[in-house]
């Protein structure tokens, strides 16, 4: 779980950077971050399954290499 949390945290930090983004896009991304955090809190299993599907689509077998997800 710690590995998954760290990975999610990295994506959240990366997604929240506003450097060259327009304010509208930054607002949309911030809303997405809030929504994703809420989804992790309310439907953990579904979110882990969603991440597993993304990993598989990118050529990784599973999230098994991430601590706390197996």
Secondary structure, 3 states (H helix, E strand, C coil): CHHHHHHHHHHHHHHHCCCCCCHHHHHHHHHHHHHHHHHHHHCHHHHHHHHHHHHHHCCCCCCCCCCCCC
